[in-house]
Amino acid sequence: MSDMEINKVLTQMRALSGTLGLPETGLAQPAPAAGSPTFGKILEQSISKVNEQQAVAQSLTTGFQTGTNTASVAEVMVAMQKASLSFTAMTQVRNKLIEAYQEVMNMPI
């Protein structure tokens, strides 16, 4: 990875941590507050959003094919592309999480 790509990723991570209200620096982080979202909850919400997008795309496609809704071809195609893109992004996140897990597991103690 080049320095430019690393800086871009760091910038994105800092922006994301700012939106989630997480501290930007420091190795020791405080325990999460009772009302703050956990990693598992955020992941669960993301997966459900991807599922919702796929369901919307499927219903628009089915409605267009049967002629029961008034959606245009462009609306159906945009919905399908959104669902496809979000699924691809989710798959890439999963792959990176698995890669990070394997890297941590292979670290010497």
Solvent accessible surface area in square Angstrom, and as a share of the most:
residue,aa,sasa,rsa
1,M,170,0.76
2,S,57,0.37
3,D,110,0.57
4,M,161,0.72
5,E,89,0.40
6,I,71,0.36
7,N,89,0.46
8,K,131,0.56
9,V,59,0.34
10,L,69,0.34
11,T,85,0.49
12,Q,105,0.46
13,M,115,0.51
14,R,119,0.43
15,A,62,0.48
16,L,107,0.53
17,S,17,0.11
18,G,50,0.48
19,T,109,0.63
20,L,73,0.36
21,G,63,0.61
22,L,94,0.47
23,P,63,0.39
24,E,109,0.49
25,T,111,0.65
26,G,52,0.50
27,L,186,0.92
28,A,100,0.78
29,Q,111,0.49
30,P,106,0.67
31,A,91,0.70
32,P,98,0.62
33,A,73,0.56
34,A,119,0.92
35,G,79,0.76
36,S,44,0.28
37,P,74,0.46
38,T,76,0.44
39,F,132,0.55
40,G,44,0.42
41,K,102,0.43
42,I,55,0.28
43,L,59,0.29
44,E,106,0.47
45,Q,92,0.41
46,S,50,0.32
47,I,82,0.41
48,S,49,0.32
49,K,131,0.55
50,V,16,0.09
51,N,96,0.49
52,E,104,0.46
53,Q,73,0.33
54,Q,67,0.30
55,A,59,0.45
56,V,83,0.48
57,A,6,0.05
58,Q,116,0.51
59,S,69,0.45
60,L,44,0.22
61,T,25,0.15
62,T,62,0.36
63,G,6,0.06
64,F,86,0.36
65,Q,139,0.62
66,T,91,0.53
67,G,61,0.58
68,T,111,0.64
69,N,51,0.26
70,T,144,0.84
71,A,15,0.12
72,S,54,0.35
73,V,88,0.51
74,A,66,0.51
75,E,95,0.43
76,V,7,0.04
77,M,92,0.41
78,V,82,0.47
79,A,15,0.12
80,M,77,0.34
81,Q,114,0.51
82,K,120,0.51
83,A,7,0.05
84,S,59,0.38
85,L,130,0.64
86,S,23,0.15
87,F,95,0.40
88,T,68,0.40
89,A,54,0.42
90,M,51,0.23
91,T,36,0.21
92,Q,96,0.43
93,V,78,0.45
94,R,131,0.48
95,N,59,0.30
96,K,126,0.54
97,L,71,0.35
98,I,80,0.41
99,E,96,0.43
100,A,51,0.40
101,Y,137,0.52
102,Q,98,0.43
103,E,109,0.49
104,V,89,0.51
105,M,119,0.53
106,N,123,0.63
107,M,111,0.49
108,P,129,0.81
109,I,222,1.13
